[in-house]
Amino acid sequence: MHTVVVTDTDVAGNTASTSITFSLVTSVTAPTISLVSDTGSNTTDNLSNNGNLNFSSAGAGIARSYTVNGSSVASYSVPSTDGVYTVVVTD
């Protein structure tokens, strides 16, 4: 926790103060993403017939953004066509 106090003093020596206490957060936990069901030949090949994804929860006060195949989207939607998809989640 940090506290900053500001005090004003006039020429007669009268003072008035105010303060603010805050926490400074300089790092964010990286989001995680995974297939709901990896249906390929093994459970770690990232091949699936199910495009649903699991996302970790964003922390309080964190803005999350999504990019699918290089295009920004408001939220992730399951693709409706076969293909290779790259999904990037940024907190």
Backbone as JSON Lines, residues from 0, in Angstrom:
{"i":0,"aa":"M","n":[0.84,-1.17,0.0],"ca":[0.0,0.0,0.0],"c":[0.88,1.24,0.0]}
{"i":1,"aa":"H","n":[0.43,2.23,-0.71],"ca":[1.14,3.51,-0.78],"c":[0.16,4.6,-0.37]}
{"i":2,"aa":"T","n":[0.68,5.58,0.37],"ca":[-0.13,6.73,0.75],"c":[0.59,7.99,0.3]}
{"i":3,"aa":"V","n":[-0.15,8.85,-0.39],"ca":[0.38,10.14,-0.82],"c":[-0.42,11.22,-0.09]}
{"i":4,"aa":"V","n":[0.3,12.13,0.55],"ca":[-0.33,13.23,1.28],"c":[0.08,14.53,0.6]}
{"i":5,"aa":"V","n":[-0.91,15.38,0.33],"ca":[-0.65,16.7,-0.24],"c":[-1.11,17.74,0.79]}
{"i":6,"aa":"T","n":[-0.2,18.66,1.13],"ca":[-0.52,19.7,2.11],"c":[-0.26,21.06,1.48]}
{"i":7,"aa":"D","n":[-1.25,21.92,1.58],"ca":[-1.11,23.31,1.13],"c":[-0.93,24.19,2.36]}
{"i":8,"aa":"T","n":[-0.04,25.17,2.25],"ca":[0.19,26.11,3.35],"c":[0.12,27.52,2.77]}
{"i":9,"aa":"D","n":[-0.74,28.38,3.36],"ca":[-0.82,29.75,2.87],"c":[0.22,30.62,3.58]}
{"i":10,"aa":"V","n":[0.29,31.9,3.2],"ca":[1.31,32.8,3.76],"c":[1.14,33.03,5.25]}
{"i":11,"aa":"A","n":[-0.05,32.82,5.78],"ca":[-0.3,32.99,7.22],"c":[0.04,31.72,8.0]}
{"i":12,"aa":"G","n":[0.45,30.67,7.3],"ca":[0.8,29.43,7.97],"c":[-0.34,28.45,8.15]}
{"i":13,"aa":"N","n":[-1.51,28.77,7.61],"ca":[-2.65,27.84,7.68],"c":[-2.4,26.68,6.71]}
{"i":14,"aa":"T","n":[-2.79,25.49,7.12],"ca":[-2.56,24.32,6.26],"c":[-3.85,23.56,6.03]}
{"i":15,"aa":"A","n":[-3.9,22.89,4.92],"ca":[-4.99,21.97,4.59],"c":[-4.36,20.78,3.87]}
{"i":16,"aa":"S","n":[-4.81,19.58,4.25],"ca":[-4.21,18.37,3.68],"c":[-5.27,17.43,3.17]}
{"i":17,"aa":"T","n":[-4.87,16.6,2.26],"ca":[-5.69,15.47,1.8],"c":[-4.74,14.35,1.44]}
{"i":18,"aa":"S","n":[-5.25,13.13,1.42],"ca":[-4.39,12.0,1.09],"c":[-5.16,10.95,0.32]}
{"i":19,"aa":"I","n":[-4.41,10.07,-0.31],"ca":[-4.98,8.92,-1.01],"c":[-4.07,7.72,-0.73]}
{"i":20,"aa":"T","n":[-4.69,6.6,-0.45],"ca":[-3.96,5.35,-0.26],"c":[-4.34,4.41,-1.38]}
{"i":21,"aa":"F","n":[-3.35,3.76,-1.99],"ca":[-3.63,2.89,-3.13],"c":[-2.64,1.73,-3.18]}
{"i":22,"aa":"S","n":[-3.02,0.7,-3.92],"ca":[-2.14,-0.44,-4.2],"c":[-1.71,-0.32,-5.65]}
{"i":23,"aa":"L","n":[-0.45,-0.51,-5.89],"ca":[0.09,-0.46,-7.24],"c":[0.32,-1.9,-7.72]}
{"i":24,"aa":"V","n":[-0.33,-2.26,-8.81],"ca":[-0.18,-3.6,-9.39],"c":[0.57,-3.44,-10.7]}
{"i":25,"aa":"T","n":[1.75,-4.03,-10.78],"ca":[2.59,-3.85,-11.97],"c":[2.71,-5.12,-12.81]}
{"i":26,"aa":"S","n":[1.98,-6.16,-12.44],"ca":[2.02,-7.38,-13.24],"c":[0.63,-7.99,-13.3]}
{"i":27,"aa":"V","n":[0.4,-8.73,-14.35],"ca":[-0.86,-9.41,-14.57],"c":[-0.56,-10.88,-14.81]}
{"i":28,"aa":"T","n":[-1.35,-11.75,-14.24],"ca":[-1.2,-13.18,-14.5],"c":[-1.61,-13.46,-15.93]}
{"i":29,"aa":"A","n":[-0.79,-14.2,-16.64],"ca":[-1.09,-14.53,-18.04],"c":[-2.35,-15.38,-18.13]}
{"i":30,"aa":"P","n":[-3.22,-15.08,-19.1],"ca":[-4.41,-15.89,-19.27],"c":[-4.03,-17.28,-19.8]}
{"i":31,"aa":"T","n":[-4.89,-18.25,-19.54],"ca":[-4.69,-19.59,-20.09],"c":[-5.86,-19.94,-20.98]}
{"i":32,"aa":"I","n":[-5.6,-20.8,-21.95],"ca":[-6.61,-21.21,-22.91],"c":[-6.35,-22.68,-23.24]}
{"i":33,"aa":"S","n":[-7.43,-23.43,-23.42],"ca":[-7.3,-24.83,-23.8],"c":[-8.56,-25.29,-24.52]}
{"i":34,"aa":"L","n":[-8.42,-26.35,-25.29],"ca":[-9.58,-26.96,-25.92],"c":[-10.43,-27.62,-24.85]}
{"i":35,"aa":"V","n":[-11.75,-27.51,-24.97],"ca":[-12.63,-28.23,-24.06],"c":[-12.42,-29.73,-24.24]}
{"i":36,"aa":"S","n":[-12.23,-30.14,-25.5],"ca":[-12.04,-31.56,-25.79],"c":[-11.07,-31.7,-26.97]}
{"i":37,"aa":"D","n":[-9.89,-32.26,-26.71],"ca":[-8.91,-32.53,-27.76],"c":[-9.22,-33.92,-28.29]}
{"i":38,"aa":"T","n":[-9.88,-33.99,-29.45],"ca":[-10.36,-35.27,-29.99],"c":[-9.42,-35.88,-31.03]}
{"i":39,"aa":"G","n":[-8.21,-35.32,-31.17],"ca":[-7.24,-35.85,-32.13],"c":[-6.7,-37.2,-31.7]}
{"i":40,"aa":"S","n":[-5.65,-37.65,-32.38],"ca":[-5.1,-38.98,-32.11],"c":[-4.46,-39.09,-30.73]}
{"i":41,"aa":"N","n":[-4.09,-37.95,-30.12],"ca":[-3.66,-37.96,-28.72],"c":[-4.22,-36.71,-28.05]}
{"i":42,"aa":"T","n":[-4.15,-36.65,-26.76],"ca":[-4.83,-35.57,-26.03],"c":[-4.04,-34.28,-25.95]}
{"i":43,"aa":"T","n":[-2.91,-34.21,-26.66],"ca":[-2.11,-32.98,-26.64],"c":[-1.75,-32.47,-28.04]}
{"i":44,"aa":"D","n":[-2.43,-32.99,-29.09],"ca":[-2.09,-32.56,-30.46],"c":[-2.86,-31.32,-30.91]}
{"i":45,"aa":"N","n":[-3.78,-30.82,-30.06],"ca":[-4.59,-29.64,-30.38],"c":[-5.41,-29.8,-31.66]}
{"i":46,"aa":"L","n":[-5.82,-31.04,-31.93],"ca":[-6.75,-31.33,-33.02],"c":[-8.08,-31.7,-32.4]}
{"i":47,"aa":"S","n":[-9.16,-31.12,-32.93],"ca":[-10.46,-31.37,-32.31],"c":[-11.58,-31.19,-33.32]}
{"i":48,"aa":"N","n":[-12.67,-31.92,-33.09],"ca":[-13.89,-31.68,-33.85],"c":[-14.86,-30.81,-33.03]}
{"i":49,"aa":"N","n":[-14.32,-30.22,-31.96],"ca":[-15.1,-29.38,-31.04],"c":[-14.3,-28.09,-30.83]}
{"i":50,"aa":"G","n":[-14.79,-26.98,-31.35],"ca":[-14.07,-25.71,-31.27],"c":[-14.27,-24.92,-30.0]}
{"i":51,"aa":"N","n":[-14.96,-25.51,-29.01],"ca":[-15.15,-24.81,-27.73],"c":[-13.83,-24.73,-26.98]}
{"i":52,"aa":"L","n":[-13.61,-23.6,-26.33],"ca":[-12.38,-23.36,-25.59],"c":[-12.66,-23.04,-24.13]}
{"i":53,"aa":"N","n":[-11.72,-23.4,-23.27],"ca":[-11.73,-23.0,-21.86],"c":[-10.79,-21.81,-21.72]}
{"i":54,"aa":"F","n":[-11.24,-20.76,-21.05],"ca":[-10.42,-19.59,-20.77],"c":[-10.33,-19.41,-19.26]}
{"i":55,"aa":"S","n":[-9.15,-19.03,-18.78],"ca":[-9.05,-18.65,-17.36],"c":[-9.84,-17.37,-17.16]}
{"i":56,"aa":"S","n":[-10.22,-17.11,-15.92],"ca":[-10.94,-15.88,-15.6],"c":[-9.97,-14.71,-15.57]}
{"i":57,"aa":"A","n":[-10.42,-13.58,-16.08],"ca":[-9.62,-12.35,-15.99],"c":[-9.72,-11.83,-14.57]}
{"i":58,"aa":"G","n":[-8.64,-11.28,-14.07],"ca":[-8.62,-10.71,-12.72],"c":[-9.5,-9.47,-12.63]}
{"i":59,"aa":"A","n":[-9.79,-9.07,-11.41],"ca":[-10.61,-7.88,-11.18],"c":[-9.96,-6.66,-11.82]}
{"i":60,"aa":"G","n":[-10.75,-5.89,-12.54],"ca":[-10.25,-4.66,-13.15],"c":[-9.41,-4.87,-14.4]}
{"i":61,"aa":"I","n":[-9.36,-6.1,-14.9],"ca":[-8.53,-6.41,-16.08],"c":[-9.4,-6.37,-17.33]}
{"i":62,"aa":"A","n":[-8.93,-5.67,-18.35],"ca":[-9.61,-5.65,-19.65],"c":[-9.05,-6.8,-20.48]}
{"i":63,"aa":"R","n":[-9.91,-7.61,-21.04],"ca":[-9.5,-8.76,-21.83],"c":[-9.84,-8.5,-23.29]}
{"i":64,"aa":"S","n":[-8.92,-8.91,-24.19],"ca":[-9.2,-8.8,-25.62],"c":[-8.92,-10.15,-26.29]}
{"i":65,"aa":"Y","n":[-9.58,-10.37,-27.41],"ca":[-9.47,-11.61,-28.15],"c":[-9.09,-11.31,-29.59]}
{"i":66,"aa":"T","n":[-8.24,-12.14,-30.14],"ca":[-7.89,-12.07,-31.56],"c":[-8.04,-13.47,-32.13]}
{"i":67,"aa":"V","n":[-8.75,-13.59,-33.25],"ca":[-8.9,-14.88,-33.92],"c":[-8.35,-14.72,-35.33]}
{"i":68,"aa":"N","n":[-7.33,-15.52,-35.63],"ca":[-6.66,-15.47,-36.94],"c":[-6.26,-14.04,-37.32]}
{"i":69,"aa":"G","n":[-5.77,-13.28,-36.34],"ca":[-5.25,-11.95,-36.59],"c":[-6.27,-10.83,-36.56]}
{"i":70,"aa":"S","n":[-7.55,-11.15,-36.37],"ca":[-8.59,-10.12,-36.34],"c":[-9.14,-9.99,-34.92]}
{"i":71,"aa":"S","n":[-9.24,-8.75,-34.44],"ca":[-9.81,-8.5,-33.12],"c":[-11.3,-8.81,-33.13]}
{"i":72,"aa":"V","n":[-11.75,-9.47,-32.07],"ca":[-13.17,-9.78,-31.91],"c":[-13.57,-9.41,-30.49]}
{"i":73,"aa":"A","n":[-14.85,-9.11,-30.3],"ca":[-15.34,-8.71,-28.97],"c":[-15.31,-9.89,-28.0]}
{"i":74,"aa":"S","n":[-15.56,-11.09,-28.5],"ca":[-15.52,-12.3,-27.67],"c":[-15.31,-13.48,-28.6]}
{"i":75,"aa":"Y","n":[-14.93,-14.6,-28.04],"ca":[-14.67,-15.79,-28.84],"c":[-15.98,-16.48,-29.18]}
{"i":76,"aa":"S","n":[-16.15,-16.83,-30.45],"ca":[-17.28,-17.64,-30.91],"c":[-16.72,-18.88,-31.57]}
{"i":77,"aa":"V","n":[-17.37,-20.01,-31.34],"ca":[-16.92,-21.27,-31.93],"c":[-17.01,-21.18,-33.45]}
{"i":78,"aa":"P","n":[-15.91,-21.5,-34.15],"ca":[-15.93,-21.44,-35.62],"c":[-16.97,-22.4,-36.2]}
{"i":79,"aa":"S","n":[-17.53,-22.01,-37.33],"ca":[-18.54,-22.86,-37.97],"c":[-17.98,-23.63,-39.16]}
{"i":80,"aa":"T","n":[-16.72,-23.4,-39.51],"ca":[-16.13,-24.12,-40.64],"c":[-14.82,-24.78,-40.2]}
{"i":81,"aa":"D","n":[-14.47,-25.87,-40.89],"ca":[-13.2,-26.54,-40.63],"c":[-12.05,-25.61,-40.95]}
{"i":82,"aa":"G","n":[-10.93,-25.78,-40.27],"ca":[-9.76,-24.98,-40.56],"c":[-8.82,-24.91,-39.38]}
{"i":83,"aa":"V","n":[-7.73,-24.2,-39.59],"ca":[-6.76,-23.96,-38.53],"c":[-7.04,-22.57,-37.97]}
{"i":84,"aa":"Y","n":[-7.2,-22.49,-36.68],"ca":[-7.54,-21.23,-36.02],"c":[-6.48,-20.89,-34.97]}
{"i":85,"aa":"T","n":[-6.08,-19.62,-34.96],"ca":[-5.17,-19.12,-33.94],"c":[-5.94,-18.12,-33.09]}
{"i":86,"aa":"V","n":[-6.07,-18.44,-31.8],"ca":[-6.8,-17.59,-30.88],"c":[-5.8,-17.03,-29.88]}
{"i":87,"aa":"V","n":[-5.78,-15.7,-29.75],"ca":[-4.9,-15.02,-28.8],"c":[-5.77,-14.28,-27.79]}
{"i":88,"aa":"V","n":[-5.5,-14.51,-26.53],"ca":[-6.21,-13.82,-25.45],"c":[-5.2,-12.94,-24.74]}
{"i":89,"aa":"T","n":[-5.54,-11.66,-24.58],"ca":[-4.65,-10.7,-23.94],"c":[-5.36,-10.05,-22.77]}
{"i":90,"aa":"D","n":[-4.7,-10.05,-21.61],"ca":[-5.22,-9.35,-20.44],"c":[-4.37,-8.11,-20.21]}
